[in-house]
Amino acid sequence: MIQWDTDQRPMTPYTRAYLVGMRLRRDKHAFEGSGHTLRTARRLQEAGDHPPTPRTRLLTRVEQTTVAGMAVWRVRPRARTSSATIIYVHGGGYVHPLTADYWRLVRALTRTPAEVIVPAYPLAPSATVDDVLPRLLRLYTETARSGPDQPIVLIGDSAGGALVLSMASSLRDDDQQPPAAVVALSPWLDATLGDPEVRALEATDPMLAESGLRAAGRWWAGDRRPDDALVSPVHASLADLPPLHVYIGDRDILRPAVDALVDQAIREGADLHVHEVTAMFHVWMTRAIPEGRRTRRELARLVRRQISSG
């Protein structure tokens, strides 16, 4: 079953100003050219993952543990009992660590109410998909085995959106307990950025540049090809996966691969729902803008619906 809904509400004036600020700061410069992308990644990795913000610690209960050699934060509602577990895999082109913006989304997801598990996984170029995917799968299986008997939902943004799809595929192939749903936010479905439309979209994308992103995809692939299904899940089989939800903005250079994912879902009869938001950029749902708050509320409702229908 394929569903596609498009939110065509105009961009708010606040967000227009926010977008101007992104361009003035040259946010996409972080991914312009392989050399600069690597230098930026090394600098950010040296600074480390941004821990839960003071606001996150004030409004939720936070615990830090270690699983499969990864620092893992468990974030729970303060006043309500969780009815689901969310494993949230952050983005950053496989090369950038956790930033403060991600905790804004994590707080919103706890309102499901849910416990949100956030792993700080190893990053490229020092780590590859073959180093990291087994660790994330171990986190999933340990959570399923030792946690409360409640649904698990996989959510990831950008590179994390690709990773949660690869996790779901691997769990299916190994006959493991599937998640209740998979939610991919602005997912990086094709590490090669092979669609010709990508170049045309780059001028409208205030955050991503194709040259550095392609390099990051090669580093992440390691000994694999960048178009390998575990690196570029647009080439993976979607058969027998749990319900898939994809959120994408039409100013995102990762947008073209969503069409290919839909074609694959149609061929295999997968349950895919695409939520497209016009005038939105990459991972807008993590930002402090009206459209971001609206999408975060929608995500909490979506998880609530998925666990109740399961």
Secondary structure as GFF3:
##gff-version 3
##sequence-region A 1 310
A	DSSP	beta_strand	2	7	.	.	.	ID=ss1
A	DSSP	alpha_helix	13	25	.	.	.	ID=ss2
A	DSSP	three_ten_helix	27	31	.	.	.	ID=ss3
A	DSSP	alpha_helix	34	47	.	.	.	ID=ss4
A	DSSP	alpha_helix	54	59	.	.	.	ID=ss5
A	DSSP	beta_strand	60	67	.	.	.	ID=ss6
A	DSSP	beta_strand	70	77	.	.	.	ID=ss7
A	DSSP	beta_strand	85	89	.	.	.	ID=ss8
A	DSSP	alpha_helix	100	110	.	.	.	ID=ss9
A	DSSP	beta_strand	115	120	.	.	.	ID=ss10
A	DSSP	alpha_helix	129	146	.	.	.	ID=ss11
A	DSSP	beta_strand	152	157	.	.	.	ID=ss12
A	DSSP	alpha_helix	159	173	.	.	.	ID=ss13
A	DSSP	beta_strand	181	185	.	.	.	ID=ss14
A	DSSP	alpha_helix	197	202	.	.	.	ID=ss15
A	DSSP	alpha_helix	210	221	.	.	.	ID=ss16
A	DSSP	three_ten_helix	233	235	.	.	.	ID=ss17
A	DSSP	beta_strand	244	249	.	.	.	ID=ss18
A	DSSP	alpha_helix	256	268	.	.	.	ID=ss19
A	DSSP	beta_strand	272	277	.	.	.	ID=ss20
A	DSSP	three_ten_helix	284	286	.	.	.	ID=ss21
A	DSSP	alpha_helix	290	309	.	.	.	ID=ss22
###
